[in-house]
Amino acid sequence: MHPILFTIPGIDFPVRSFGLMVAAGFLLGTWILGKLVARMSRNPSKDVERYGALPVWVLIGVVLGARAVYVIV
């Protein structure tokens, strides 16, 4: 796997393969969660809206937790 997939011209910003895969996994997981909640819940319209904020809070927790472990170690 190449560490840098491509560079955005003009601003010289490298797009790294690891970051792209993490973002793709997060988006796929969020989409799957929405589909599962819509299929399994009794009130899909309200439950999809309620569970929609869950991936954002998980992402915030992961970033803060990773930073805390980095500082501790």
PyMOL Python script that loads the backbone (N, CA, C, O; Angstrom):
from pymol import cmd

cmd.read_pdbstr("""\
ATOM      1  N   MET A   1       0.851  -1.161   0.000  1.00  0.00           N
ATOM      2  CA  MET A   1       0.000   0.000   0.000  1.00  0.00           C
ATOM      3  C   MET A   1       0.904   1.234   0.000  1.00  0.00           C
ATOM      4  O   MET A   1       1.900   1.295   0.721  1.00  0.00           O
ATOM      5  N   HIS A   2       0.540   2.191  -0.808  1.00  0.00           N
ATOM      6  CA  HIS A   2       1.296   3.436  -0.872  1.00  0.00           C
ATOM      7  C   HIS A   2       0.863   4.359   0.270  1.00  0.00           C
ATOM      8  O   HIS A   2      -0.334   4.515   0.513  1.00  0.00           O
ATOM      9  N   PRO A   3       1.820   4.971   0.974  1.00  0.00           N
ATOM     10  CA  PRO A   3       1.428   5.850   2.074  1.00  0.00           C
ATOM     11  C   PRO A   3       0.675   7.099   1.605  1.00  0.00           C
ATOM     12  O   PRO A   3      -0.241   7.560   2.286  1.00  0.00           O
ATOM     13  N   ILE A   4       1.051   7.641   0.459  1.00  0.00           N
ATOM     14  CA  ILE A   4       0.372   8.820  -0.079  1.00  0.00           C
ATOM     15  C   ILE A   4      -0.266   8.407  -1.404  1.00  0.00           C
ATOM     16  O   ILE A   4       0.430   8.015  -2.342  1.00  0.00           O
ATOM     17  N   LEU A   5      -1.585   8.497  -1.472  1.00  0.00           N
ATOM     18  CA  LEU A   5      -2.290   8.096  -2.693  1.00  0.00           C
ATOM     19  C   LEU A   5      -2.149   9.137  -3.795  1.00  0.00           C
ATOM     20  O   LEU A   5      -1.785   8.823  -4.928  1.00  0.00           O
ATOM     21  N   PHE A   6      -2.446  10.389  -3.435  1.00  0.00           N
ATOM     22  CA  PHE A   6      -2.314  11.478  -4.398  1.00  0.00           C
ATOM     23  C   PHE A   6      -2.213  12.782  -3.633  1.00  0.00           C
ATOM     24  O   PHE A   6      -2.459  12.835  -2.428  1.00  0.00           O
ATOM     25  N   THR A   7      -1.852  13.823  -4.345  1.00  0.00           N
ATOM     26  CA  THR A   7      -1.729  15.156  -3.766  1.00  0.00           C
ATOM     27  C   THR A   7      -2.726  16.075  -4.453  1.00  0.00           C
ATOM     28  O   THR A   7      -2.843  16.081  -5.679  1.00  0.00           O
ATOM     29  N   ILE A   8      -3.435  16.845  -3.657  1.00  0.00           N
ATOM     30  CA  ILE A   8      -4.388  17.812  -4.209  1.00  0.00           C
ATOM     31  C   ILE A   8      -3.585  18.985  -4.771  1.00  0.00           C
ATOM     32  O   ILE A   8      -2.856  19.652  -4.036  1.00  0.00           O
ATOM     33  N   PRO A   9      -3.719  19.234  -6.072  1.00  0.00           N
ATOM     34  CA  PRO A   9      -2.925  20.313  -6.670  1.00  0.00           C
ATOM     35  C   PRO A   9      -3.396  21.689  -6.197  1.00  0.00           C
ATOM     36  O   PRO A   9      -4.563  21.885  -5.858  1.00  0.00           O
ATOM     37  N   GLY A  10      -2.485  22.601  -6.185  1.00  0.00           N
ATOM     38  CA  GLY A  10      -2.804  23.973  -5.803  1.00  0.00           C
ATOM     39  C   GLY A  10      -2.471  24.236  -4.347  1.00  0.00           C
ATOM     40  O   GLY A  10      -1.815  25.227  -4.024  1.00  0.00           O
ATOM     41  N   ILE A  11      -2.929  23.335  -3.454  1.00  0.00           N
ATOM     42  CA  ILE A  11      -2.641  23.535  -2.030  1.00  0.00           C
ATOM     43  C   ILE A  11      -1.589  22.549  -1.527  1.00  0.00           C
ATOM     44  O   ILE A  11      -1.179  22.612  -0.368  1.00  0.00           O
ATOM     45  N   ASP A  12      -1.153  21.637  -2.400  1.00  0.00           N
ATOM     46  CA  ASP A  12      -0.103  20.667  -2.098  1.00  0.00           C
ATOM     47  C   ASP A  12      -0.436  19.876  -0.828  1.00  0.00           C
ATOM     48  O   ASP A  12       0.382  19.775   0.087  1.00  0.00           O
ATOM     49  N   PHE A  13      -1.648  19.320  -0.791  1.00  0.00           N
ATOM     50  CA  PHE A  13      -2.134  18.557   0.363  1.00  0.00           C
ATOM     51  C   PHE A  13      -2.136  17.072   0.013  1.00  0.00           C
ATOM     52  O   PHE A  13      -2.860  16.651  -0.890  1.00  0.00           O
ATOM     53  N   PRO A  14      -1.327  16.266   0.726  1.00  0.00           N
ATOM     54  CA  PRO A  14      -1.294  14.829   0.411  1.00  0.00           C
ATOM     55  C   PRO A  14      -2.483  14.096   1.028  1.00  0.00           C
ATOM     56  O   PRO A  14      -2.823  14.327   2.189  1.00  0.00           O
ATOM     57  N   VAL A  15      -3.110  13.218   0.257  1.00  0.00           N
ATOM     58  CA  VAL A  15      -4.182  12.361   0.750  1.00  0.00           C
ATOM     59  C   VAL A  15      -3.546  11.007   1.034  1.00  0.00           C
ATOM     60  O   VAL A  15      -3.081  10.323   0.122  1.00  0.00           O
ATOM     61  N   ARG A  16      -3.530  10.633   2.298  1.00  0.00           N
ATOM     62  CA  ARG A  16      -2.872   9.403   2.730  1.00  0.00           C
ATOM     63  C   ARG A  16      -3.846   8.238   2.699  1.00  0.00           C
ATOM     64  O   ARG A  16      -5.040   8.406   2.951  1.00  0.00           O
ATOM     65  N   SER A  17      -3.329   7.061   2.390  1.00  0.00           N
ATOM     66  CA  SER A  17      -4.177   5.880   2.242  1.00  0.00           C
ATOM     67  C   SER A  17      -4.798   5.469   3.572  1.00  0.00           C
ATOM     68  O   SER A  17      -5.956   5.053   3.592  1.00  0.00           O
ATOM     69  N   PHE A  18      -4.071   5.571   4.680  1.00  0.00           N
ATOM     70  CA  PHE A  18      -4.625   5.195   5.975  1.00  0.00           C
ATOM     71  C   PHE A  18      -5.811   6.073   6.354  1.00  0.00           C
ATOM     72  O   PHE A  18      -6.845   5.570   6.794  1.00  0.00           O
ATOM     73  N   GLY A  19      -5.665   7.369   6.186  1.00  0.00           N
ATOM     74  CA  GLY A  19      -6.754   8.289   6.516  1.00  0.00           C
ATOM     75  C   GLY A  19      -7.976   8.070   5.633  1.00  0.00           C
ATOM     76  O   GLY A  19      -9.112   8.162   6.097  1.00  0.00           O
ATOM     77  N   LEU A  20      -7.739   7.784   4.375  1.00  0.00           N
ATOM     78  CA  LEU A  20      -8.847   7.527   3.454  1.00  0.00           C
ATOM     79  C   LEU A  20      -9.597   6.247   3.846  1.00  0.00           C
ATOM     80  O   LEU A  20     -10.826   6.208   3.790  1.00  0.00           O
ATOM     81  N   MET A  21      -8.865   5.208   4.239  1.00  0.00           N
ATOM     82  CA  MET A  21      -9.501   3.954   4.649  1.00  0.00           C
ATOM     83  C   MET A  21     -10.259   4.112   5.977  1.00  0.00           C
ATOM     84  O   MET A  21     -11.329   3.528   6.149  1.00  0.00           O
ATOM     85  N   VAL A  22      -9.717   4.887   6.903  1.00  0.00           N
ATOM     86  CA  VAL A  22     -10.419   5.144   8.165  1.00  0.00           C
ATOM     87  C   VAL A  22     -11.714   5.906   7.900  1.00  0.00           C
ATOM     88  O   VAL A  22     -12.754   5.578   8.472  1.00  0.00           O
ATOM     89  N   ALA A  23     -11.660   6.909   7.047  1.00  0.00           N
ATOM     90  CA  ALA A  23     -12.860   7.676   6.706  1.00  0.00           C
ATOM     91  C   ALA A  23     -13.888   6.802   5.992  1.00  0.00           C
ATOM     92  O   ALA A  23     -15.083   6.897   6.274  1.00  0.00           O
ATOM     93  N   ALA A  24     -13.435   5.953   5.075  1.00  0.00           N
ATOM     94  CA  ALA A  24     -14.349   5.059   4.362  1.00  0.00           C
ATOM     95  C   ALA A  24     -14.987   4.060   5.325  1.00  0.00           C
ATOM     96  O   ALA A  24     -16.179   3.775   5.211  1.00  0.00           O
ATOM     97  N   GLY A  25     -14.221   3.529   6.262  1.00  0.00           N
ATOM     98  CA  GLY A  25     -14.768   2.606   7.258  1.00  0.00           C
ATOM     99  C   GLY A  25     -15.778   3.275   8.169  1.00  0.00           C
ATOM    100  O   GLY A  25     -16.799   2.678   8.509  1.00  0.00           O
ATOM    101  N   PHE A  26     -15.503   4.516   8.569  1.00  0.00           N
ATOM    102  CA  PHE A  26     -16.440   5.260   9.407  1.00  0.00           C
ATOM    103  C   PHE A  26     -17.747   5.521   8.664  1.00  0.00           C
ATOM    104  O   PHE A  26     -18.828   5.343   9.224  1.00  0.00           O
ATOM    105  N   LEU A  27     -17.649   5.937   7.418  1.00  0.00           N
ATOM    106  CA  LEU A  27     -18.864   6.205   6.639  1.00  0.00           C
ATOM    107  C   LEU A  27     -19.652   4.931   6.367  1.00  0.00           C
ATOM    108  O   LEU A  27     -20.882   4.944   6.428  1.00  0.00           O
ATOM    109  N   LEU A  28     -18.969   3.837   6.070  1.00  0.00           N
ATOM    110  CA  LEU A  28     -19.651   2.567   5.842  1.00  0.00           C
ATOM    111  C   LEU A  28     -20.324   2.069   7.117  1.00  0.00           C
ATOM    112  O   LEU A  28     -21.454   1.585   7.069  1.00  0.00           O
ATOM    113  N   GLY A  29     -19.645   2.182   8.251  1.00  0.00           N
ATOM    114  CA  GLY A  29     -20.236   1.789   9.525  1.00  0.00           C
ATOM    115  C   GLY A  29     -21.449   2.626   9.891  1.00  0.00           C
ATOM    116  O   GLY A  29     -22.431   2.103  10.418  1.00  0.00           O
ATOM    117  N   THR A  30     -21.386   3.922   9.615  1.00  0.00           N
ATOM    118  CA  THR A  30     -22.523   4.803   9.876  1.00  0.00           C
ATOM    119  C   THR A  30     -23.706   4.428   8.995  1.00  0.00           C
ATOM    120  O   THR A  30     -24.846   4.424   9.459  1.00  0.00           O
ATOM    121  N   TRP A  31     -23.449   4.116   7.740  1.00  0.00           N
ATOM    122  CA  TRP A  31     -24.516   3.723   6.818  1.00  0.00           C
ATOM    123  C   TRP A  31     -25.152   2.398   7.254  1.00  0.00           C
ATOM    124  O   TRP A  31     -26.375   2.255   7.233  1.00  0.00           O
ATOM    125  N   ILE A  32     -24.314   1.430   7.650  1.00  0.00           N
ATOM    126  CA  ILE A  32     -24.830   0.137   8.100  1.00  0.00           C
ATOM    127  C   ILE A  32     -25.656   0.301   9.377  1.00  0.00           C
ATOM    128  O   ILE A  32     -26.699  -0.337   9.519  1.00  0.00           O
ATOM    129  N   LEU A  33     -25.204   1.145  10.306  1.00  0.00           N
ATOM    130  CA  LEU A  33     -25.977   1.404  11.521  1.00  0.00           C
ATOM    131  C   LEU A  33     -27.354   1.967  11.181  1.00  0.00           C
ATOM    132  O   LEU A  33     -28.354   1.542  11.759  1.00  0.00           O
ATOM    133  N   GLY A  34     -27.414   2.907  10.259  1.00  0.00           N
ATOM    134  CA  GLY A  34     -28.700   3.475   9.850  1.00  0.00           C
ATOM    135  C   GLY A  34     -29.624   2.434   9.251  1.00  0.00           C
ATOM    136  O   GLY A  34     -30.821   2.419   9.538  1.00  0.00           O
ATOM    137  N   LYS A  35     -29.070   1.560   8.418  1.00  0.00           N
ATOM    138  CA  LYS A  35     -29.895   0.498   7.818  1.00  0.00           C
ATOM    139  C   LYS A  35     -30.388  -0.492   8.871  1.00  0.00           C
ATOM    140  O   LYS A  35     -31.541  -0.921   8.819  1.00  0.00           O
ATOM    141  N   LEU A  36     -29.533  -0.861   9.822  1.00  0.00           N
ATOM    142  CA  LEU A  36     -29.943  -1.802  10.860  1.00  0.00           C
ATOM    143  C   LEU A  36     -30.994  -1.203  11.787  1.00  0.00           C
ATOM    144  O   LEU A  36     -31.945  -1.883  12.173  1.00  0.00           O
ATOM    145  N   VAL A  37     -30.827   0.054  12.140  1.00  0.00           N
ATOM    146  CA  VAL A  37     -31.818   0.707  12.998  1.00  0.00           C
ATOM    147  C   VAL A  37     -33.148   0.813  12.262  1.00  0.00           C
ATOM    148  O   VAL A  37     -34.202   0.589  12.857  1.00  0.00           O
ATOM    149  N   ALA A  38     -33.112   1.149  10.985  1.00  0.00           N
ATOM    150  CA  ALA A  38     -34.359   1.254  10.217  1.00  0.00           C
ATOM    151  C   ALA A  38     -35.054  -0.095  10.094  1.00  0.00           C
ATOM    152  O   ALA A  38     -36.284  -0.158  10.080  1.00  0.00           O
ATOM    153  N   ARG A  39     -34.289  -1.163  10.006  1.00  0.00           N
ATOM    154  CA  ARG A  39     -34.878  -2.484   9.840  1.00  0.00           C
ATOM    155  C   ARG A  39     -35.369  -3.076  11.157  1.00  0.00           C
ATOM    156  O   ARG A  39     -36.405  -3.741  11.182  1.00  0.00           O
ATOM    157  N   MET A  40     -34.644  -2.847  12.253  1.00  0.00           N
ATOM    158  CA  MET A  40     -34.922  -3.547  13.506  1.00  0.00           C
ATOM    159  C   MET A  40     -35.805  -2.768  14.486  1.00  0.00           C
ATOM    160  O   MET A  40     -36.304  -3.356  15.446  1.00  0.00           O
ATOM    161  N   SER A  41     -36.008  -1.495  14.278  1.00  0.00           N
ATOM    162  CA  SER A  41     -36.727  -0.716  15.282  1.00  0.00           C
ATOM    163  C   SER A  41     -38.236  -0.734  15.042  1.00  0.00           C
ATOM    164  O   SER A  41     -38.716  -1.035  13.949  1.00  0.00           O
ATOM    165  N   ARG A  42     -38.951  -0.404  16.095  1.00  0.00           N
ATOM    166  CA  ARG A  42     -40.408  -0.352  16.001  1.00  0.00           C
ATOM    167  C   ARG A  42     -40.895   0.950  15.368  1.00  0.00           C
ATOM    168  O   ARG A  42     -41.925   0.974  14.694  1.00  0.00           O
ATOM    169  N   ASN A  43     -40.153   2.020  15.588  1.00  0.00           N
ATOM    170  CA  ASN A  43     -40.509   3.325  15.032  1.00  0.00           C
ATOM    171  C   ASN A  43     -39.316   3.854  14.233  1.00  0.00           C
ATOM    172  O   ASN A  43     -38.544   4.663  14.749  1.00  0.00           O
ATOM    173  N   PRO A  44     -39.153   3.412  12.990  1.00  0.00           N
ATOM    174  CA  PRO A  44     -37.935   3.733  12.232  1.00  0.00           C
ATOM    175  C   PRO A  44     -37.693   5.222  12.015  1.00  0.00           C
ATOM    176  O   PRO A  44     -36.543   5.659  12.029  1.00  0.00           O
ATOM    177  N   SER A  45     -38.736   6.003  11.817  1.00  0.00           N
ATOM    178  CA  SER A  45     -38.511   7.419  11.509  1.00  0.00           C
ATOM    179  C   SER A  45     -37.886   8.157  12.686  1.00  0.00           C
ATOM    180  O   SER A  45     -36.996   8.984  12.490  1.00  0.00           O
ATOM    181  N   LYS A  46     -38.331   7.875  13.893  1.00  0.00           N
ATOM    182  CA  LYS A  46     -37.769   8.548  15.069  1.00  0.00           C
ATOM    183  C   LYS A  46     -36.440   7.925  15.485  1.00  0.00           C
ATOM    184  O   LYS A  46     -35.531   8.643  15.901  1.00  0.00           O
ATOM    185  N   ASP A  47     -36.312   6.608  15.380  1.00  0.00           N
ATOM    186  CA  ASP A  47     -35.106   5.947  15.848  1.00  0.00           C
ATOM    187  C   ASP A  47     -33.901   6.244  14.961  1.00  0.00           C
ATOM    188  O   ASP A  47     -32.790   6.395  15.469  1.00  0.00           O
ATOM    189  N   VAL A  48     -34.095   6.328  13.671  1.00  0.00           N
ATOM    190  CA  VAL A  48     -32.977   6.668  12.782  1.00  0.00           C
ATOM    191  C   VAL A  48     -32.462   8.058  13.112  1.00  0.00           C
ATOM    192  O   VAL A  48     -31.255   8.295  13.089  1.00  0.00           O
ATOM    193  N   GLU A  49     -33.349   8.962  13.412  1.00  0.00           N
ATOM    194  CA  GLU A  49     -32.958  10.324  13.775  1.00  0.00           C
ATOM    195  C   GLU A  49     -32.215  10.339  15.114  1.00  0.00           C
ATOM    196  O   GLU A  49     -31.233  11.064  15.272  1.00  0.00           O
ATOM    197  N   ARG A  50     -32.686   9.538  16.078  1.00  0.00           N
ATOM    198  CA  ARG A  50     -32.037   9.489  17.391  1.00  0.00           C
ATOM    199  C   ARG A  50     -30.653   8.856  17.313  1.00  0.00           C
ATOM    200  O   ARG A  50     -29.705   9.367  17.910  1.00  0.00           O
ATOM    201  N   TYR A  51     -30.529   7.758  16.590  1.00  0.00           N
ATOM    202  CA  TYR A  51     -29.253   7.067  16.494  1.00  0.00           C
ATOM    203  C   TYR A  51     -28.300   7.728  15.508  1.00  0.00           C
ATOM    204  O   TYR A  51     -27.146   7.310  15.409  1.00  0.00           O
ATOM    205  N   GLY A  52     -28.732   8.720  14.796  1.00  0.00           N
ATOM    206  CA  GLY A  52     -27.884   9.402  13.824  1.00  0.00           C
ATOM    207  C   GLY A  52     -26.720  10.140  14.455  1.00  0.00           C
ATOM    208  O   GLY A  52     -25.680  10.308  13.818  1.00  0.00           O
ATOM    209  N   ALA A  53     -26.870  10.583  15.689  1.00  0.00           N
ATOM    210  CA  ALA A  53     -25.801  11.311  16.368  1.00  0.00           C
ATOM    211  C   ALA A  53     -24.781  10.373  17.014  1.00  0.00           C
ATOM    212  O   ALA A  53     -23.696  10.816  17.393  1.00  0.00           O
ATOM    213  N   LEU A  54     -25.106   9.100  17.143  1.00  0.00           N
ATOM    214  CA  LEU A  54     -24.214   8.154  17.809  1.00  0.00           C
ATOM    215  C   LEU A  54     -22.839   8.045  17.138  1.00  0.00           C
ATOM    216  O   LEU A  54     -21.836   8.104  17.849  1.00  0.00           O
ATOM    217  N   PRO A  55     -22.736   7.893  15.825  1.00  0.00           N
ATOM    218  CA  PRO A  55     -21.398   7.799  15.216  1.00  0.00           C
ATOM    219  C   PRO A  55     -20.540   9.036  15.426  1.00  0.00           C
ATOM    220  O   PRO A  55     -19.318   8.927  15.532  1.00  0.00           O
ATOM    221  N   VAL A  56     -21.148  10.195  15.486  1.00  0.00           N
ATOM    222  CA  VAL A  56     -20.383  11.427  15.707  1.00  0.00           C
ATOM    223  C   VAL A  56     -19.770  11.407  17.102  1.00  0.00           C
ATOM    224  O   VAL A  56     -18.600  11.748  17.274  1.00  0.00           O
ATOM    225  N   TRP A  57     -20.561  11.007  18.101  1.00  0.00           N
ATOM    226  CA  TRP A  57     -20.046  10.938  19.472  1.00  0.00           C
ATOM    227  C   TRP A  57     -18.996   9.856  19.621  1.00  0.00           C
ATOM    228  O   TRP A  57     -18.037  10.026  20.374  1.00  0.00           O
ATOM    229  N   VAL A  58     -19.161   8.743  18.914  1.00  0.00           N
ATOM    230  CA  VAL A  58     -18.146   7.686  18.941  1.00  0.00           C
ATOM    231  C   VAL A  58     -16.850   8.205  18.334  1.00  0.00           C
ATOM    232  O   VAL A  58     -15.774   7.951  18.875  1.00  0.00           O
ATOM    233  N   LEU A  59     -16.931   8.920  17.230  1.00  0.00           N
ATOM    234  CA  LEU A  59     -15.737   9.473  16.597  1.00  0.00           C
ATOM    235  C   LEU A  59     -15.033  10.469  17.522  1.00  0.00           C
ATOM    236  O   LEU A  59     -13.806  10.457  17.621  1.00  0.00           O
ATOM    237  N   ILE A  60     -15.786  11.318  18.189  1.00  0.00           N
ATOM    238  CA  ILE A  60     -15.195  12.272  19.137  1.00  0.00           C
ATOM    239  C   ILE A  60     -14.514  11.529  20.277  1.00  0.00           C
ATOM    240  O   ILE A  60     -13.407  11.888  20.678  1.00  0.00           O
ATOM    241  N   GLY A  61     -15.168  10.498  20.801  1.00  0.00           N
ATOM    242  CA  GLY A  61     -14.575   9.710  21.875  1.00  0.00           C
ATOM    243  C   GLY A  61     -13.309   8.990  21.456  1.00  0.00           C
ATOM    244  O   GLY A  61     -12.351   8.910  22.226  1.00  0.00           O
ATOM    245  N   VAL A  62     -13.298   8.470  20.247  1.00  0.00           N
ATOM    246  CA  VAL A  62     -12.107   7.775  19.747  1.00  0.00           C
ATOM    247  C   VAL A  62     -10.948   8.741  19.592  1.00  0.00           C
ATOM    248  O   VAL A  62      -9.824   8.421  19.976  1.00  0.00           O
ATOM    249  N   VAL A  63     -11.200   9.910  19.041  1.00  0.00           N
ATOM    250  CA  VAL A  63     -10.123  10.889  18.850  1.00  0.00           C
ATOM    251  C   VAL A  63      -9.589  11.373  20.195  1.00  0.00           C
ATOM    252  O   VAL A  63      -8.375  11.450  20.384  1.00  0.00           O
ATOM    253  N   LEU A  64     -10.477  11.698  21.130  1.00  0.00           N
ATOM    254  CA  LEU A  64     -10.027  12.161  22.440  1.00  0.00           C
ATOM    255  C   LEU A  64      -9.339  11.048  23.223  1.00  0.00           C
ATOM    256  O   LEU A  64      -8.342  11.297  23.901  1.00  0.00           O
ATOM    257  N   GLY A  65      -9.854   9.828  23.138  1.00  0.00           N
ATOM    258  CA  GLY A  65      -9.229   8.709  23.826  1.00  0.00           C
ATOM    259  C   GLY A  65      -7.853   8.383  23.271  1.00  0.00           C
ATOM    260  O   GLY A  65      -6.927   8.098  24.030  1.00  0.00           O
ATOM    261  N   ALA A  66      -7.716   8.424  21.960  1.00  0.00           N
ATOM    262  CA  ALA A  66      -6.411   8.168  21.349  1.00  0.00           C
ATOM    263  C   ALA A  66      -5.406   9.245  21.749  1.00  0.00           C
ATOM    264  O   ALA A  66      -4.238   8.950  22.001  1.00  0.00           O
ATOM    265  N   ARG A  67      -5.853  10.462  21.806  1.00  0.00           N
ATOM    266  CA  ARG A  67      -4.957  11.549  22.211  1.00  0.00           C
ATOM    267  C   ARG A  67      -4.557  11.410  23.676  1.00  0.00           C
ATOM    268  O   ARG A  67      -3.406  11.662  24.033  1.00  0.00           O
ATOM    269  N   ALA A  68      -5.504  11.009  24.529  1.00  0.00           N
ATOM    270  CA  ALA A  68      -5.207  10.824  25.948  1.00  0.00           C
ATOM    271  C   ALA A  68      -4.191   9.703  26.147  1.00  0.00           C
ATOM    272  O   ALA A  68      -3.268   9.843  26.949  1.00  0.00           O
ATOM    273  N   VAL A  69      -4.349   8.593  25.427  1.00  0.00           N
ATOM    274  CA  VAL A  69      -3.375   7.497  25.538  1.00  0.00           C
ATOM    275  C   VAL A  69      -2.018   7.939  25.020  1.00  0.00           C
ATOM    276  O   VAL A  69      -0.993   7.566  25.591  1.00  0.00           O
ATOM    277  N   TYR A  70      -1.988   8.714  23.968  1.00  0.00           N
ATOM    278  CA  TYR A  70      -0.722   9.220  23.438  1.00  0.00           C
ATOM    279  C   TYR A  70      -0.017  10.086  24.471  1.00  0.00           C
ATOM    280  O   TYR A  70       1.196   9.976  24.646  1.00  0.00           O
ATOM    281  N   VAL A  71      -0.765  10.950  25.158  1.00  0.00           N
ATOM    282  CA  VAL A  71      -0.174  11.832  26.168  1.00  0.00           C
ATOM    283  C   VAL A  71       0.312  11.008  27.371  1.00  0.00           C
ATOM    284  O   VAL A  71       1.379  11.284  27.920  1.00  0.00           O
ATOM    285  N   ILE A  72      -0.472   9.997  27.779  1.00  0.00           N
ATOM    286  CA  ILE A  72      -0.097   9.188  28.937  1.00  0.00           C
ATOM    287  C   ILE A  72       1.151   8.365  28.657  1.00  0.00           C
ATOM    288  O   ILE A  72       2.049   8.269  29.493  1.00  0.00           O
ATOM    289  N   VAL A  73       1.194   7.775  27.468  1.00  0.00           N
ATOM    290  CA  VAL A  73       2.346   6.931  27.135  1.00  0.00           C
ATOM    291  C   VAL A  73       3.547   7.808  26.837  1.00  0.00           C
ATOM    292  O   VAL A  73       4.625   7.297  26.534  1.00  0.00           O
TER     293      VAL A  73
END
""", "prot")
cmd.dss("prot")
cmd.show_as("cartoon", "prot")
cmd.util.cbc("prot")
cmd.orient("prot")
